[in-house]
């Protein structure tokens, strides 16, 4: 897994979320296992750094394994 491809796809996810929420206040917070995608001060997605899987958020600090949205490679679909 290429780190440049991961960063590019994660940036694309951030841009899509910013358009969807109509905000300029979208950011990525890097973590040990998951990167958090935050918009409007709220965590929306967790991205697993090893498998590139995208999960929904139970809270600002906990991912929801039942809300799986695919991988970074399939986010454009």
N, C-alpha and C positions, 0 to 999 in steps of 0.2 A: 504494500500500500504506500503510495507516494504522498508525502506530506504537502507538496505543492498542490496536488490535485485536491486533497482534503481541504486545504485552506481556500482554494478557489470555489469549491462546491459549497462550503460553509458560508462564504461571502455571498454567493447567489441566494442561499436560503435566507440570509439576513435581508437582502434587498427585496426579495419577494414578500417577506413578512412586513417590512416597512411600507411597501405599496398597499398591502392588504389592510393594514391598520391605519394607513394614512398618517404616518408619523415619521419624524426625522430622528426620534429618540430610540433607535434600535441599536443594540450592542451585543457583543459576545463576551462572556466571561469564561475564561479557561479554568478547568478543574483537573483533578487527578485522573478520574475515569470518564467524566462527562464534561462537555462544554455546554454552557447554558446560553440559550438565545432569548434575550430580554427585550421587550418593547413596552413603552409606557410604564416603566418601573415594575413590570410583572414578568415572570418567567413563563414563556410559552412552550418551549421545546428543550429537551435534553438530547444531545448528540453523543453517542458512544464513540470515544476516540479510537477504539480498536476495531470495531466492526462497522462503523459509520451508520449505525441504526439510529433512527429518529424516534424519540418517544415524547408523549405529552407530559405535562407536569401535574403532579398531585398538589404540590406546593412550590414555593420558590426554591426549596432545597431538596426535593424528592421527586424522582421520575415515576411515571406510572407505566409499569411494564404491560398493562392491558391496552394501552393506547399506543400502538406501534404504527407509525406513518410511513414505513419503508426505509430506504437508505438514502444517503446523499446522492448516490448515482441515479436514483429514480425520482428525485424530487421534482424534476421538470415535467414528469408525466402527470 
